[in-house]
Amino acid sequence: MLQQTQVSRVLDFYERFIARFPDLGALASARESQVLAQWRGLGYYARARNLHKLARRVVREEAAVYDGALPADPAALRALPGVGAYTAGAVASFAYERRAALVDTNVARVLQRYFAPRLHPKRARDLTRLWEIAEGILPRTGRAVWVHNQALMELGALVCTARVAHCERCPVRRGCASAHPDTDHGLR
Ligand code: SF4
């Protein structure tokens, strides 16, 4: 729901959707038209179709493969309809506490500013590099990765924002290559 859509706009839809389809089984049992009806007004209907297809695959069509639940492995998650690298990392990390990286727009910006100011997150090659950096700095345990990923996302949303980098109140400013251009992480 949050793809290309702000949190404030999603909240009501999310509550209604979860009340109507509280789990994958309920979603898989519904007709596509019923799923789309709950999504009406939110736009980007491919998301709803993919979510419905995902539920059907996991709970019905390939229930024996998935044991009726989302897989925990990022590569297995990415094989499901509508699941990209970010979503796979987020589900693996936040739902299963796996040691998985995730890079959304906010995280890409934080990593770029902190480690490699010369990279451009909108350039595919540079985004790949940022994913490599994200994987290279993961803590050792899945539980610590959960906290680490949450912190990166929060830092990008609240402190190192797209509009302005609030370096004066940033908890990691001492090691940041943008705040201190002499800093060399060896990653530029
Ligand atoms: S010090 Fe500034 S540029 Fe660096 S991560 Fe913090 S807010 Fe972003």
Residues whose N, C-alpha, C, O or C-beta is under 5 A from the ligand:
A	BS01	SF4	V110 R113 Y114 V159 C160 A165 H166 C167 C170 V172 R173 C176 S178 A179
